[in-house]
Amino acid sequence: MTKWQSVWLLVMVAMVGCSTNPGGTESAARKYFHGEFQKWMAGESTAVATKRSQRQLLAPPISYDIRSIGRSEPDFLACQDTANLPADWKTWPAFKLNVAIEWKSEAGSPMTNVTTYLLTWNSAEQRWYVTEGI
């Protein structure tokens, strides 16, 4: 094999490796959650903002820590159109996350709240759904 053939083979392997969709894996769930939480900390709209923070108009959190993550049952509401829920919805990957969220209180001291999230991967739509407080 020539040097150029080796380089070409390496480029092709890298392209194939980058194009695979990890879908409903735990690492994909963590990556999605991290991205959504970064948006929240930046003050942007996000799927992981808690109901309490929205209701009380709290400032964005300053940090988070996933305390535990494990497999769970999927949420049947994790779809755009529940009237046309796919028959395989019970097989969708889902993960329950217990997350410690840290805010700065009005007095300036840190305040921590633990929240549980359910992340469900809708295989038909190829997207994550987040439910808080499961």
Secondary structure, 3 states (H helix, E strand, C coil): CCHHHHHHHHHHHHHHHHHCCCCCCHHHHHHHHHHHHHHHHCCCCCCCCCHHHHHCCCCCCCEEEEEEEEECCCCCCCCCCHHHCCCCHHHCCEEEEEEEEEEECCCCCEEEEEEEEEEEEECCCCEEEEEECC
